Amino acid sequence: MSGGFGELQDLYGEVILDHNRRPRNFGRLPGASHSAVGYNPLCGDRVEVYLRVEQGRIEEIAFEGVGCAISTASASMMTEALRGKSLEETRRLFASFHALVTGAPAGGGSTRAGFGGEARAEAAGSSAAGGALELGKLAAFAGVGEYPMRVKCATLAWHALQSALQSGAAAAQLEPEPPPGSKETS
Amino acid sequence: MSQPTTSAPPRAAAGGAATASAAGAAAPSYDLERVRADFPLLAQTIHGRPLIYLDNAASSQKPRAVLEAIAGCYRDYYANVGRGVHRLAQLATTARERARETVRAFVGAAAAEEIVFVSGTTEAINLVAHSYGRGRRTGLAAGDEVLVTAMEHHSNLVPWQLLCEERGASLRVVPIDRRGELDLAAFRRLLSPRTRIVAVAHVSNVLGTINPVAEIADLVHRRGAVLVVDGAQAAPHLTVDVAMLGCDFYAFSGHKVYGPSGIGALYGRAELLAAMPPWQGGGGMIEQVRFEGTTYAPPPQRFEAGTPNIEGAIGLAAALDYLTTLGLNAVAVWEGRLLQWAAERLGAIPGVQLVGSARERAGLLSFLVEGVHPHDVGTVLDGLGIAVRAGHHCAQPLMEVLEVPATTRASFGLYNTLDEVDALAAAVERVREVFA
């Protein structure tokens, strides 16, 4: 990629392109204890997340679905990042990830990670204590902050995950407020 | 069903005679550079590159004449309309009624009273669904049927679903064939003595298909039903003549014909409008108001409650004047050439699939890039300064029929150039490289 493509390289970095090409942990998970569908009515993207949770820890995680490169890579990298994590670690990671892709200041109170006020407060605390470090490879999504229309692509799988953990089955909620102008017209 | 694919380049939108002369033309019959200079917004860069605006089916840009007409109204003669005796009120009222006359001439209606100003196509269709569909003399009863097509935009589908649900009527859907054309044989079969309303897009916003409205109108009228035409994607590209089309209602939006957003028009046959009750109450739509009851103004005022979008109507008229001065036939011929060139260039790229291959098409081209989601296509193109639409285009049921979650759509306007189409093709090749 060259010439006038610099900004796009920030969005479509090699790691993201790689996970889009070869999604990890793709497919159904037999014996899942939790699952939920994330659906984005604005673009028709759909991702289903499967989990096997034991004693508060994600033992196995997989996903399947149809989506853009950002949502596919995000789901794939989420599954890699969360295997073996405790639910508490999962909450904190989502809060950090959410702050990253929405361009929210680290440790700011504006995340909409949606695990409830308590989790937000903890996430803010962990961010302040260097929570961004736990993002690891997920930091590849920093470029999404420049593309408000694509935030919901990056968070779709995470919302499905959240939904799976909360209810075990219900459809995931989208970002509470779509960015301005995101309403589909003809 | 499988996705309609393009095997042959589409024919141009306008009358067949014009098509031949457009084949291979390098420029429209009007001065393209001067026309582009009429649209101030086009002269900008996006991400450091010249803007290439190929999202005209979503909304088109505005010529200076429209901006000036709107500014002129506010600057020189603005007042509320239809209810003042003072000079400014008269000027504003006259200008708005002149705009109605401009719309009348644009769609070929018999009388200006057949033109109702609305906020856009969506409101126009909702007006018909509410007033005609629920009227004491015209409304649907349980068991009645409404016929729509598989290629309708949500705005020509959901209002009918709401109506059917409320009235216990049923909604029937005319399928499309693999080219993306209406299955007219199925249409004939689905028309029944219970059919009361048929709602059809003149031009599909996803496939570009031009539907045979006149033929459909004939079938519909033989069954005693009425035909509602969604003209949102047709009005910018085709000469619209409601008398020739034979439709009962025709709706279009200002913002897609180079006019302002928030304004549009509904044509309704005079005797139908006369039989329809108001759908919104308020000022301007009454004849006499008493607490015991109110009598209503004749059409079109009956359907225009409240202070209207005054400058919008005036801006819309300026846009229609601009379009008719260039000549809709000249515009259609040029856009047909752009479409044909785009189909040829994109169709030649390995892994690119064109969606829709109707024999009569206008204005736009939907396509898929193998292995790349349309949103990623759209984002990469944006990075190269090219504005296209990616998504389901408010036609989710059609996406299901096509078995795709979404498409990328390039849509053309009178100011687009062959060079821009070349840039689009080069950018799509770039997309293939990035996601290879």
Interface residues (C-beta under 8 A of the other chain):
Chain A: M1 G4 F5 E7 L8 L11 Y12 L17 N20 R21 L42 C43 G44 D45 R46 V66 G67 C68 A69 I70 T72 Y147 R150 C153 E184 T185 S186
Chain B: H47 G48 R49 A57 A58 S59 H153 S155 N205 A232 Q233 V372 H373 P374 H375 D376 T379 V380 G383 L384 G385 A390 G391 H392 H393 C394 A395 Q396 M399 P405 A406 E433 V434 F435
